[in-house]
């Protein structure tokens, strides 16, 4: 078999292949035999019809296509292995010529992983802002628990204030016409800035139950009902009742309500959880800082095709989220922020590809692999998550590949962090704002 390889662009290889006539005919004859077992030919038992009869029944071109479906992947895979090509997409066959008695010729396009020039990746220096909980973090966490157990109670007649919850009847008019669906009775509205419509709640401050008033507010320019977007609305509002929010005392009773034996036990549990979150946040910060330092020391030319594919995946996730919230994707694409999201996701895609390429280069430089014993606990975790037998998960090659990539990524990042020189400086972290960002896959095949 003759093979020619011609590099085009950053990472595209044009493959030319010529297979000897006798090997091409052999593949054709194998296809004939296999087809003879699958088709009913009058006068012959399955598998016993001669080649000429099979050709007359199915046609030579049909048999050629069957032969090529089996032969082409084998030939391409042999070239990839023999030439040590790091292919990142399925080969795309551009043309072929298959005439019996003549060499089989084939042309295909391959995308290979771009070459990464690694700089220093062992012993890099990383300067990391070290997260620490604010002094009042525990008090804020306790108050948050109390707020989650707050109750609303009807209050005696008094003026409404911000923070109250009102029971309202209203009618909404735009251009002196009652808006379709713009009438409500018994609406429960929490009085806080920006709720319902901008400035709406503030105009109800001081109103008492049983009183009616006029409220003016403007629908936002991006309001989902385009007929109302940006328009001034007039509301006739009647305050039917006022409910005040009461927080329970932060004491042993509150602690027992959330599963702790006492307030001291609850504080201990919260402190342990917050310390764990801080440790996770600092670990994530170190990982990002070290990986960014390794990337900064490396150089690689990133093909647009790789960024395009990653960008398409990211935008697919955005679309899934948008449609999951009940919004039309076509309508979302008309929103003012859509182009900003597209640009931001493209930059994210580029950085994810860059990170994947550099980490992958370190993996190959250090000859890192993942053994079955390393995969086992993660496969068991996947099986438990979906409540299926571990053997079933372990037998799925696609799942094994995905899990192996994730494990290998953790392995290479841990290796880089373990060989890095990390310098901390203080950075106070608001309670509950820990990062959950994961490194990009090092072994990703795009």
N, C-alpha and C positions, 0 to 999 in steps of 0.2 A: 504494500500500500504506500502510495506516494502522498506526502503531506506538505503543504506550503502554508506558512503563517506570515501575515503582513499586518504590522501594527498601524492603526489609524487613530489619531487623536490621543487623548490621555489614557484611555483604558479599553479601547475597542480593538479586537483582533479579527481580521478577515481570514477565514480558514478555507483552503482549497484541498480537496481530497480526491484521489483516484484509486479505485479498487480494481484489482485484477479481474478479467472476465470470468475465469473459472470460479472465483470466490463469489462473484455476483450471481452466477448461474446456480451455484450450490444453495445460496439463500433463497433463490426463486424456487428451486425444487423442494426445499424444506417447506416453503409456504404452500406449495401444491399438496404435499402429503398431509399437512395439517388441515387444509381446507377439505380434502377428500373425506376426512373423518367428521366433518361438520355438516355437509350438504347431502341431501338425498338425490342420487342420480339413478333414474330408471334402468333396471337391468344389472345393477352392480350393488354389492354390499358396501356399506360405509367403509372407506379406507382402501377399497379394492379397485376403484376406477383408475385407468391409466391416465397419464399426464395429458395426452391429446384430448381425451374426453372431458377432463376437468377444464382444459383451456376453452373447448368449444362451449361448455356449459356456463362458465363464469366470465370468460374473456381474459386475455393475456394482461390487459391493463389493470384489471381488478386484482389479479394475482401479484403483479408487480407492486401495487400499493400495499398489499398485505405483507409482502417481503420487506419493503422499505420500512414499514411501521416497526418491524422487529430489528432490522439491520441497522438503520440510521442511528438510533440511540446507542447501540453497541459500538459503532464506529466512532461516534463523537466522544463517547466516554473513554474509549481507548486512547484517542488523541489527547484528551485532557489529562489522563494519567501519564501517558508516555512523555508528553511535553511539559508536565508539571505546571499546568495552567491553573491559576487560582480564580476559577470562574465564579461570578456572583449572581448570574442570571441564567435561565435556561437558554441554550444556543438557539439561534433563529436561522433556520434554513432558508436561504434566498433563492437557490436554484439547484436543480439536479438533472442528470441525463442518464437514463437507464434503458439501454438497448441490449437484448440478449446477444451474447457473443462479443460484446464490446466492453471496455472498462466502464465501470460506474463512476461518474464524476459528480461531485457535490460541492456546493459553496455555502458557507454559513458564517454568521456574525456572532462573535462571542464578546461578552463584557467581562473583563478581568479586574481583580482588585488593584487599585492604583498603588504604585510603589510608595511606601512611606520611608522617609529618611529620619530615623530616630536620633535625637540628640541625647543628652544625659537624661536617664530615667531612674537611675538608682541614686539615692542620696540627694534628691532635689529638695530645695528649701521652700517651705510653705508658711506663709504668715496668715494666721487664722484668728478672726475675732471670736473669743471664747464666750459662749452663751452662759448666762447666769440668771437665775430667777430674781425678780425685784423683791425687795424686802417685804412688800405687802402682798406677795403672790398668794400666800396661804389664806390671808384674810379675804382676798378677792375670790378665791376658789370656794370658800365657805359661804360667802354672800351669794355666789352663783347658784350653789345648791339650795340656799334658802329661797332664792327667786324662782327656782324650778318648782318649789313646793308652795308658792304664793297662791292665795285665793282671792276671789273677787266677792265683795260684799256690797249689797245695796246700802247706800248712805242716805241719811235724812237730807231734806232739802238744803242745799248749799250751792254756791256758784261752782261751775265746772272748772277744773284746772288741768294743766298739762300733766300727763301721767295717769289721769282717770280713764275709765272705759265708759263710753256713753252708749245709750240705746236711742237710736234716731229713727224718725220717719222723714223722708225727703222726696222732693221732686226736682228733676234737673231739666233746665231749659237752655237751649242754644238758639240764638236768633229768634227769641220769643216762641220757640216751638218745643213741645215736650219731646225729649230724646227717647228714642226707642229703647226700652229697657231701663229708662232713667227714673224709675219710681221704685222706692223700697220702703218697707215697713219693718221695724224691729231690727235695723242694722246695728250690729255690734262693732263699735269703732274705738280702737285704742288711741288716746290723744297723745301723739308724739309728732315731732317735727318731720314734715315731708310725707306723713301717712295720708293715704287716699289720694289727694291732690295737693300740690305745693300750696301752703298757706291756708288750707281748709280748716285744719284743727285749731290753728291760732285764733280764728274768728269765732270759735265756739267758747273760748275761755270767758268765764264770768256768767255764762248762761245757766239758768236753773231749770229743773224739771218742770214740764208743763208750759215752757215758753217757746215761742216760734221766732225765727229770725231769717234774714236773707244772708246768704254767703256767696261771694264771688270767687271763682277760681278758674285757672286756665289749664286745659288739657295739655300734656307735654307734646312737643313737636313730633316725637317718635311714638305716639300713642297707637296701639294696635288697630283701633278703628280709625281708618284714614279720614273718614268724614268728620270726625271730631278733633283730629290731631291739630294742636296749636290754637284751638278756638276757645273763646271766653265763654264760661258757663255760669248761669245764675241758679242757685239752689234755694228752694224754700224748705227750711229745716225746722222740725219740732223735736225738742229734747224730751224724750219720754222718761229717762231715768239716768242716774249716775251710779257707777259702781267703782268702789275704791279698792285698790290692790293692797292686800295686807301680807306682809312677810312674816313667817314664823320666827321665833327666837332661835338664835344659833346656840343650841344646847343639846343635852343628851337625847331628848325626845326627837329632835331633828336628825341626829346621828342614827338613831334606831330606825327612823323612817327610810333611810337609804341603806340599811343593812349592816351598819356598824354597831358595836355594843355600847359605845359611849362616845362623847365628843372627843376625848383624848385619842381613842382608837381611830376615829375618823380623821383626825389631824395627822396621825401617824401614816395612815393609808394614803392620804392626799400628798403628804411630803414624799413618800416613797415613789408614788406615781410621777410627781413633778421631777424628782431627781432622775428617774428613768428617762423621762422625756428630754431633759437637758442632756443626758449622756448620749441619747440617740441623735439629738440635734448637733452636738459637737462632733460626733462621729461622722455625720453627713457632711458637715462643714469641712472637716479635715479631708475627707475623700474628694470632695469637689475641688478644694484648693490644690491638693497633690496632683490630681488628674489634669487640672488646668495648667499646672507648672510643667508637667510632662508634655502636654500638647504644645505649650509655648516653645519648648526646646526642639520640637519636631517640625518637619515640613512635608507637605503633601499637596498635590494639585487635585482638587475635588471635582469630579465630573458632574456636569449639570444633571445628567440622567439619574444619578444616585440621589441627588437632592430632590429632583422632581418626584421620584417614587416615595421618598420619605415624607415629602410635603403632602402628597396625595393621601397618605395614611393619616397624617395629622389632621388634615381638613376633613377626612372621613369621620374622625372622632368628633370633631366640632359639629358636623352635620347630624351625627347620631344624637348628640346632646341637645341640639336645637330642636330636632323633630321629637325627641323624647319629652321636651317641654311643651309640645303641642303647637309649635310654630312651623309655618311652611318654610322650607329651605329657599324657595324662590323669593319669598317676602324678605327673609333674612338677608339675602344677597343684595337687597336694595337699601339695607340699613346703612347709616353713615359710617358706622365703625367696621363694616365688613372688610373694606380694603385694608384697614389697619391690622385686622386679624390675619388676613392673608399674608401681609408682609411680615408680621411677627412670627407666624408659623413657618414661613419660608426660612427666616433666620434661625429659628429653632431646629428646623430640619437640617440645615447646613451644619449646625454645631453638633447635632446628634450623629450625623454621618462622619464628621471629623473625629469625634470622640471614639466612635466605633472603629475607624480605620487605625487610629493611633494605638488604642488598647489591643486591637488585633495584632498589630505589629509587635508589641511587647510580648504577647502570648507566643508568637512564633519565634521571637528572639530567645525567649527563655524555654522554648519547647514544652509549654504547659499543656497538660491534658486533664481530662476528668474521667476518673475510673467509676466502675459500677458501684463500688462501695460509697463513693461520694454522692452519687445520684440517688441512692436508695432512700435516704430520709426525705428528700424533696419529692420524689415520686410518691412516697407514702402520704406526704402532706397533700398533694394534689388529689390522690385517691380519696382521702378523708374529706376533702372539701366538697367533692362531688358524690360522696357516698357510694363509691364503686370499689370493687376488689383491686388491690395494688397490682396484681398480675395483669389485669386488664389494661391499666394505665401503662405499666412497664412494657407491654407488648405493642404500644402505639409509637411508631418511629417518629411521627411528627411531634408528639408530646415529649419524647425523650430528647429530641434535638432542641426543642425550646427550653426545656429544663436544663440541659447541658450548657446552653448558651448563658443562661442566668447564673448557673453555678460557676462557670468559667469566668464570667465578668466579676463576680464577687471575689474569686480567687486572685485574679490579676490586680484588682484594686487593693485588696488586702496586702498583696505582695509589694505594690508601690508604696502604700502607706507605711508598711513595716520597714522599708528601706529609706524613708524620707526623714528630713529634719524639720520638725514642726515647731513653729514659734507662735505662742498664743498672746493675744492682748484682749482686755476685757470688753465685753459687749453685753449689756443687759438685754435680756429677751423677755418680752411680754408673755405672761402666763398663757399657755394654750396655743402658742404660735409656732410650735416646732415644725421643722421642715420634714416632709416625707419623700423628698425627691430621690429617685433611684438612679444609679449610673446607667449610661447607655450600654447596650450589649457589646462586648468585646469581640464575640465570635460571629456576629450577625452576618448573614449571607445576603443582606439587602433584600 
